[in-house]
Amino acid sequence: MKQRILLVLICLLFPLSATAQDYIIGEGDGLAISVWDEPKLSATSTVRPDGKITIPGLGDVRASGLTPGQLQESLEEKMKRLVHNPIVTVSVIEITNSRVFFFGGGLELGTQDLMRQTSLLQMLSTVENLQTADLRAAYVLRDGQKIKQDFHALIIEGDVREDILLKNNDVIFVPPLREPNVYVLGAVGAPTFIQYREGLTVLEAILQAGGFSPYARENSTMIVRKQSDEEINIPVRAKDLLRGDMTQNIELLPGDYIVVREGFF
């Protein structure tokens, strides 16, 4: 919930320009083209699969990928050879094919309509369960090419320089975390597993597991982490951590095991 609130606040604090808020015309959309005082040049047209429309006197004109304002400027420029100072109005009268697709299992599968130009950050601020998604492995696919990989800096750190504008038929791939939990075992009050969240530290995990038991050897705490095909052990001097040595407060990764050893002397 906190993550979604942060995303919404970032979107409000760093809005796109007014031009970027316009709707992007896509294939299948219905357009009404009106030329002031020139009814013979006015037309209603559907954007074909090749992205073009047919305008009387001009023939085929590209419309897909443009905003209504951009198409209006393009038509006014083209019509100057037919009409003195043409005044063109472009209206979208039917929206049929402007959407992005989600897949990968980290988010609910489905589609989202693009009623206006929308950034990746704005789109992701509307979805649930990002805390269990593998943002580092996520990407945006456009025309068969990955145009944006790794959403971590954008979503977690709020780095808006990593934001991009989405286009019709973009595919957003977000896989789930392979192991969404962190495990706390050994000499703690209540050995348990904790759902991983970004920024979770070893001290927070131990406290959520009931803290150290009376027989814990705090400075013999170990983080067991799997990297690629091997297992590594990361020592943690937890007693020093409790005394204020924050260098020992290691940030955890999904699948980490925290093992607190016992000692009677």
Contacts in CASP RR format, 6 or more apart in sequence:
PFRMAT RR
TARGET T0000
AUTHOR 0000-0000-0000
METHOD contacts of the structure
MODEL  1
MKQRILLVLICLLFPLSATAQDYIIGEGDGLAISVWDEPKLSATSTVRPD
GKITIPGLGDVRASGLTPGQLQESLEEKMKRLVHNPIVTVSVIEITNSRV
FFFGGGLELGTQDLMRQTSLLQMLSTVENLQTADLRAAYVLRDGQKIKQD
FHALIIEGDVREDILLKNNDVIFVPPLREPNVYVLGAVGAPTFIQYREGL
TVLEAILQAGGFSPYARENSTMIVRKQSDEEINIPVRAKDLLRGDMTQNI
ELLPGDYIVVREGFF
3 130 0 8 1.000
3 131 0 8 1.000
3 155 0 8 1.000
3 198 0 8 1.000
4 125 0 8 1.000
4 128 0 8 1.000
4 130 0 8 1.000
6 158 0 8 1.000
7 121 0 8 1.000
7 124 0 8 1.000
7 125 0 8 1.000
7 155 0 8 1.000
8 125 0 8 1.000
10 121 0 8 1.000
10 125 0 8 1.000
10 158 0 8 1.000
10 160 0 8 1.000
11 119 0 8 1.000
11 121 0 8 1.000
11 122 0 8 1.000
11 125 0 8 1.000
14 160 0 8 1.000
14 163 0 8 1.000
16 117 0 8 1.000
16 119 0 8 1.000
16 122 0 8 1.000
16 165 0 8 1.000
19 67 0 8 1.000
20 117 0 8 1.000
20 165 0 8 1.000
21 116 0 8 1.000
21 117 0 8 1.000
22 67 0 8 1.000
22 68 0 8 1.000
22 69 0 8 1.000
22 70 0 8 1.000
22 116 0 8 1.000
22 117 0 8 1.000
23 67 0 8 1.000
23 68 0 8 1.000
23 92 0 8 1.000
23 95 0 8 1.000
23 98 0 8 1.000
23 114 0 8 1.000
23 115 0 8 1.000
23 116 0 8 1.000
23 117 0 8 1.000
24 65 0 8 1.000
24 66 0 8 1.000
24 67 0 8 1.000
24 98 0 8 1.000
24 114 0 8 1.000
24 116 0 8 1.000
24 117 0 8 1.000
24 167 0 8 1.000
24 168 0 8 1.000
25 31 0 8 1.000
25 47 0 8 1.000
25 63 0 8 1.000
25 64 0 8 1.000
25 65 0 8 1.000
25 66 0 8 1.000
25 67 0 8 1.000
25 68 0 8 1.000
25 71 0 8 1.000
25 92 0 8 1.000
25 98 0 8 1.000
26 47 0 8 1.000
26 51 0 8 1.000
26 63 0 8 1.000
26 64 0 8 1.000
26 65 0 8 1.000
26 97 0 8 1.000
26 98 0 8 1.000
26 168 0 8 1.000
27 47 0 8 1.000
27 48 0 8 1.000
27 49 0 8 1.000
27 50 0 8 1.000
27 51 0 8 1.000
27 64 0 8 1.000
27 97 0 8 1.000
27 168 0 8 1.000
28 46 0 8 1.000
28 47 0 8 1.000
28 48 0 8 1.000
28 49 0 8 1.000
28 94 0 8 1.000
28 96 0 8 1.000
28 97 0 8 1.000
29 46 0 8 1.000
29 47 0 8 1.000
29 63 0 8 1.000
29 92 0 8 1.000
29 94 0 8 1.000
29 95 0 8 1.000
29 96 0 8 1.000
29 97 0 8 1.000
29 98 0 8 1.000
30 44 0 8 1.000
30 45 0 8 1.000
30 46 0 8 1.000
30 47 0 8 1.000
30 92 0 8 1.000
30 93 0 8 1.000
30 94 0 8 1.000
30 95 0 8 1.000
30 96 0 8 1.000
31 44 0 8 1.000
31 45 0 8 1.000
31 46 0 8 1.000
31 47 0 8 1.000
31 53 0 8 1.000
31 63 0 8 1.000
31 68 0 8 1.000
31 71 0 8 1.000
31 90 0 8 1.000
31 91 0 8 1.000
31 92 0 8 1.000
31 93 0 8 1.000
32 43 0 8 1.000
32 44 0 8 1.000
32 89 0 8 1.000
32 90 0 8 1.000
32 91 0 8 1.000
32 93 0 8 1.000
33 41 0 8 1.000
33 42 0 8 1.000
33 43 0 8 1.000
33 44 0 8 1.000
33 45 0 8 1.000
33 53 0 8 1.000
33 55 0 8 1.000
33 75 0 8 1.000
33 88 0 8 1.000
33 89 0 8 1.000
33 90 0 8 1.000
34 42 0 8 1.000
34 88 0 8 1.000
34 89 0 8 1.000
34 91 0 8 1.000
35 41 0 8 1.000
35 42 0 8 1.000
35 79 0 8 1.000
35 83 0 8 1.000
35 86 0 8 1.000
35 87 0 8 1.000
35 88 0 8 1.000
36 86 0 8 1.000
36 87 0 8 1.000
36 88 0 8 1.000
36 89 0 8 1.000
37 87 0 8 1.000
38 83 0 8 1.000
38 86 0 8 1.000
40 56 0 8 1.000
41 55 0 8 1.000
41 56 0 8 1.000
41 57 0 8 1.000
41 79 0 8 1.000
41 82 0 8 1.000
41 83 0 8 1.000
41 86 0 8 1.000
42 56 0 8 1.000
43 53 0 8 1.000
43 54 0 8 1.000
43 55 0 8 1.000
43 56 0 8 1.000
44 93 0 8 1.000
45 53 0 8 1.000
45 54 0 8 1.000
45 55 0 8 1.000
46 53 0 8 1.000
46 94 0 8 1.000
47 53 0 8 1.000
47 63 0 8 1.000
47 64 0 8 1.000
51 62 0 8 1.000
51 63 0 8 1.000
51 64 0 8 1.000
51 65 0 8 1.000
52 60 0 8 1.000
52 61 0 8 1.000
52 62 0 8 1.000
52 63 0 8 1.000
52 64 0 8 1.000
53 60 0 8 1.000
53 61 0 8 1.000
53 63 0 8 1.000
54 60 0 8 1.000
54 61 0 8 1.000
55 61 0 8 1.000
55 75 0 8 1.000
57 82 0 8 1.000
58 75 0 8 1.000
58 78 0 8 1.000
58 79 0 8 1.000
58 82 0 8 1.000
61 71 0 8 1.000
61 74 0 8 1.000
61 75 0 8 1.000
61 78 0 8 1.000
62 74 0 8 1.000
63 71 0 8 1.000
64 168 0 8 1.000
65 167 0 8 1.000
65 168 0 8 1.000
66 74 0 8 1.000
67 117 0 8 1.000
68 90 0 8 1.000
68 91 0 8 1.000
68 92 0 8 1.000
69 90 0 8 1.000
71 90 0 8 1.000
72 88 0 8 1.000
72 89 0 8 1.000
72 90 0 8 1.000
75 86 0 8 1.000
75 88 0 8 1.000
75 90 0 8 1.000
76 86 0 8 1.000
76 87 0 8 1.000
76 88 0 8 1.000
79 86 0 8 1.000
79 88 0 8 1.000
80 86 0 8 1.000
95 113 0 8 1.000
95 115 0 8 1.000
97 168 0 8 1.000
98 113 0 8 1.000
98 114 0 8 1.000
98 115 0 8 1.000
98 168 0 8 1.000
99 111 0 8 1.000
99 112 0 8 1.000
99 113 0 8 1.000
99 114 0 8 1.000
99 168 0 8 1.000
99 169 0 8 1.000
100 111 0 8 1.000
100 112 0 8 1.000
100 114 0 8 1.000
100 123 0 8 1.000
100 166 0 8 1.000
100 168 0 8 1.000
100 169 0 8 1.000
100 170 0 8 1.000
100 171 0 8 1.000
100 172 0 8 1.000
101 110 0 8 1.000
101 111 0 8 1.000
101 169 0 8 1.000
101 170 0 8 1.000
101 171 0 8 1.000
101 172 0 8 1.000
102 108 0 8 1.000
102 109 0 8 1.000
102 110 0 8 1.000
102 111 0 8 1.000
102 112 0 8 1.000
102 127 0 8 1.000
102 172 0 8 1.000
102 174 0 8 1.000
103 109 0 8 1.000
103 110 0 8 1.000
103 171 0 8 1.000
103 172 0 8 1.000
103 173 0 8 1.000
104 173 0 8 1.000
104 174 0 8 1.000
104 175 0 8 1.000
104 176 0 8 1.000
105 174 0 8 1.000
105 175 0 8 1.000
105 176 0 8 1.000
106 129 0 8 1.000
106 132 0 8 1.000
106 133 0 8 1.000
106 134 0 8 1.000
106 174 0 8 1.000
106 175 0 8 1.000
106 176 0 8 1.000
107 127 0 8 1.000
107 128 0 8 1.000
107 129 0 8 1.000
107 130 0 8 1.000
107 133 0 8 1.000
107 172 0 8 1.000
107 174 0 8 1.000
108 127 0 8 1.000
108 128 0 8 1.000
108 129 0 8 1.000
112 123 0 8 1.000
112 126 0 8 1.000
114 166 0 8 1.000
114 167 0 8 1.000
114 168 0 8 1.000
117 165 0 8 1.000
117 166 0 8 1.000
118 165 0 8 1.000
118 166 0 8 1.000
119 163 0 8 1.000
119 164 0 8 1.000
119 165 0 8 1.000
119 166 0 8 1.000
120 140 0 8 1.000
120 148 0 8 1.000
120 151 0 8 1.000
120 154 0 8 1.000
120 163 0 8 1.000
120 164 0 8 1.000
120 165 0 8 1.000
120 166 0 8 1.000
120 172 0 8 1.000
121 154 0 8 1.000
121 155 0 8 1.000
121 158 0 8 1.000
121 160 0 8 1.000
121 163 0 8 1.000
123 166 0 8 1.000
123 172 0 8 1.000
124 130 0 8 1.000
124 151 0 8 1.000
124 155 0 8 1.000
124 172 0 8 1.000
130 155 0 8 1.000
131 195 0 8 1.000
131 197 0 8 1.000
131 198 0 8 1.000
132 176 0 8 1.000
132 177 0 8 1.000
132 180 0 8 1.000
132 195 0 8 1.000
132 196 0 8 1.000
133 174 0 8 1.000
133 175 0 8 1.000
133 176 0 8 1.000
133 177 0 8 1.000
134 174 0 8 1.000
134 175 0 8 1.000
134 176 0 8 1.000
134 177 0 8 1.000
134 178 0 8 1.000
135 150 0 8 1.000
135 151 0 8 1.000
135 152 0 8 1.000
135 155 0 8 1.000
135 156 0 8 1.000
135 174 0 8 1.000
136 150 0 8 1.000
136 151 0 8 1.000
136 152 0 8 1.000
137 150 0 8 1.000
137 175 0 8 1.000
138 149 0 8 1.000
138 150 0 8 1.000
138 151 0 8 1.000
138 172 0 8 1.000
138 173 0 8 1.000
138 174 0 8 1.000
138 175 0 8 1.000
139 146 0 8 1.000
139 148 0 8 1.000
139 149 0 8 1.000
139 150 0 8 1.000
139 172 0 8 1.000
139 173 0 8 1.000
140 146 0 8 1.000
140 147 0 8 1.000
140 148 0 8 1.000
140 149 0 8 1.000
140 164 0 8 1.000
140 166 0 8 1.000
140 170 0 8 1.000
140 171 0 8 1.000
140 172 0 8 1.000
140 173 0 8 1.000
141 147 0 8 1.000
141 170 0 8 1.000
141 171 0 8 1.000
141 172 0 8 1.000
141 173 0 8 1.000
142 167 0 8 1.000
142 169 0 8 1.000
142 170 0 8 1.000
142 171 0 8 1.000
147 164 0 8 1.000
148 162 0 8 1.000
148 164 0 8 1.000
151 162 0 8 1.000
151 174 0 8 1.000
153 159 0 8 1.000
153 162 0 8 1.000
154 160 0 8 1.000
154 162 0 8 1.000
154 163 0 8 1.000
156 198 0 8 1.000
166 172 0 8 1.000
177 196 0 8 1.000
177 254 0 8 1.000
178 254 0 8 1.000
179 196 0 8 1.000
179 254 0 8 1.000
179 255 0 8 1.000
180 195 0 8 1.000
180 196 0 8 1.000
180 254 0 8 1.000
181 193 0 8 1.000
181 194 0 8 1.000
181 195 0 8 1.000
181 196 0 8 1.000
181 254 0 8 1.000
181 255 0 8 1.000
182 193 0 8 1.000
182 194 0 8 1.000
182 195 0 8 1.000
182 196 0 8 1.000
182 200 0 8 1.000
182 205 0 8 1.000
182 252 0 8 1.000
182 254 0 8 1.000
182 255 0 8 1.000
182 256 0 8 1.000
182 257 0 8 1.000
182 258 0 8 1.000
183 192 0 8 1.000
183 193 0 8 1.000
183 194 0 8 1.000
183 255 0 8 1.000
183 256 0 8 1.000
183 257 0 8 1.000
183 258 0 8 1.000
184 191 0 8 1.000
184 192 0 8 1.000
184 193 0 8 1.000
184 194 0 8 1.000
184 205 0 8 1.000
184 206 0 8 1.000
184 208 0 8 1.000
184 209 0 8 1.000
184 258 0 8 1.000
184 260 0 8 1.000
185 191 0 8 1.000
185 257 0 8 1.000
185 258 0 8 1.000
185 259 0 8 1.000
185 260 0 8 1.000
186 213 0 8 1.000
186 259 0 8 1.000
186 260 0 8 1.000
186 261 0 8 1.000
186 262 0 8 1.000
187 212 0 8 1.000
187 213 0 8 1.000
187 215 0 8 1.000
187 216 0 8 1.000
187 217 0 8 1.000
187 260 0 8 1.000
187 261 0 8 1.000
187 262 0 8 1.000
187 263 0 8 1.000
188 206 0 8 1.000
188 209 0 8 1.000
188 210 0 8 1.000
188 211 0 8 1.000
188 212 0 8 1.000
188 213 0 8 1.000
188 216 0 8 1.000
188 260 0 8 1.000
189 209 0 8 1.000
189 210 0 8 1.000
189 211 0 8 1.000
189 212 0 8 1.000
189 213 0 8 1.000
190 209 0 8 1.000
190 210 0 8 1.000
191 209 0 8 1.000
192 208 0 8 1.000
192 209 0 8 1.000
194 200 0 8 1.000
194 205 0 8 1.000
194 208 0 8 1.000
194 209 0 8 1.000
196 252 0 8 1.000
196 253 0 8 1.000
196 254 0 8 1.000
196 255 0 8 1.000
199 251 0 8 1.000
199 252 0 8 1.000
200 251 0 8 1.000
200 252 0 8 1.000
201 249 0 8 1.000
201 250 0 8 1.000
201 251 0 8 1.000
201 252 0 8 1.000
202 221 0 8 1.000
202 223 0 8 1.000
202 236 0 8 1.000
202 238 0 8 1.000
202 241 0 8 1.000
202 248 0 8 1.000
202 249 0 8 1.000
202 250 0 8 1.000
202 252 0 8 1.000
202 258 0 8 1.000
203 238 0 8 1.000
203 241 0 8 1.000
203 242 0 8 1.000
203 249 0 8 1.000
205 252 0 8 1.000
205 258 0 8 1.000
206 212 0 8 1.000
206 221 0 8 1.000
206 238 0 8 1.000
206 258 0 8 1.000
206 260 0 8 1.000
209 258 0 8 1.000
212 218 0 8 1.000
212 238 0 8 1.000
212 260 0 8 1.000
213 260 0 8 1.000
213 262 0 8 1.000
215 262 0 8 1.000
215 263 0 8 1.000
215 264 0 8 1.000
216 260 0 8 1.000
216 261 0 8 1.000
216 262 0 8 1.000
216 263 0 8 1.000
217 260 0 8 1.000
217 261 0 8 1.000
217 262 0 8 1.000
217 263 0 8 1.000
218 237 0 8 1.000
218 238 0 8 1.000
218 239 0 8 1.000
218 241 0 8 1.000
218 242 0 8 1.000
218 260 0 8 1.000
219 237 0 8 1.000
219 238 0 8 1.000
219 239 0 8 1.000
219 240 0 8 1.000
220 235 0 8 1.000
220 260 0 8 1.000
220 261 0 8 1.000
221 235 0 8 1.000
221 236 0 8 1.000
221 237 0 8 1.000
221 238 0 8 1.000
221 258 0 8 1.000
221 259 0 8 1.000
221 260 0 8 1.000
221 261 0 8 1.000
222 233 0 8 1.000
222 234 0 8 1.000
222 235 0 8 1.000
222 236 0 8 1.000
222 258 0 8 1.000
222 259 0 8 1.000
222 261 0 8 1.000
223 233 0 8 1.000
223 234 0 8 1.000
223 235 0 8 1.000
223 236 0 8 1.000
223 250 0 8 1.000
223 252 0 8 1.000
223 256 0 8 1.000
223 257 0 8 1.000
223 258 0 8 1.000
223 259 0 8 1.000
224 231 0 8 1.000
224 232 0 8 1.000
224 233 0 8 1.000
224 234 0 8 1.000
224 256 0 8 1.000
224 257 0 8 1.000
224 258 0 8 1.000
224 259 0 8 1.000
225 231 0 8 1.000
225 232 0 8 1.000
225 233 0 8 1.000
225 234 0 8 1.000
225 253 0 8 1.000
225 255 0 8 1.000
225 256 0 8 1.000
225 257 0 8 1.000
226 232 0 8 1.000
226 255 0 8 1.000
234 250 0 8 1.000
236 248 0 8 1.000
236 250 0 8 1.000
236 258 0 8 1.000
237 245 0 8 1.000
237 248 0 8 1.000
238 248 0 8 1.000
238 260 0 8 1.000
240 248 0 8 1.000
241 248 0 8 1.000
241 249 0 8 1.000
252 258 0 8 1.000
END
